[in-house]
């Protein structure tokens, strides 16, 4: 008997000057690593272009699982801070849409995975704050690096990846104060929070600071797909 793959929505970018073939147009974009990772983990990937926040609940209601993808810095006003010199320009429409998606997923109990910016936005959605610049987590501009992360025993993340592992990384911001109910579930050697989650009683909610879509380890995405099945 054929078993339907769970439908996993992944948030996307709106970019004004995308180029392909003879075209240069505004486009809804997502690095191909994201849908490939969902597919390799057994899910059916659906790209979610930015929309009005009022449509988030109806969108999430059609999904079995949700991924909030990486991208630009979260606007500091979202967590009560002033913009620091090295913080990037705001992406207000994307912040609005993805915060609404997160709220809708939490309210509906839809399994949720935040990746890099997505983890930071999950923290902000639950009242947490961010450190606007950390060194040592970017290899070079446009180049992913790697470093080890160590899981916290007994956590949702540790149940998927129980050992210390090397992960693809590219970020200059990090979690500062954890949002309400969130617990840290992995750390880098310098103490940076590399994964956070809500307790299992709340549902399947996990954020990772690194970029699993740029590596070969399927375990985090497989855990989301299982939870969404």
Secondary structure, DSSP 8 states (H G I E B T S, - for coil): ------EEEEE-EEEEEEEETTEEEEEEE--HHHHHHHHHTT-EEEEE----GGGHHHHHHT-SEEEE---S---GGGGT----TTS----HHHHHHHHHHHHHHHHHT-EEEEETHHHHHHHHHTT--EES--SSS-SBTTB-EEEEEEE-TTSHHHHH--S-EEEEE--S-EE-S--TTEEEEEEETTS-EEEEEE-GGG-SEEEESS-GGGSS--HHHHHHHHHH-
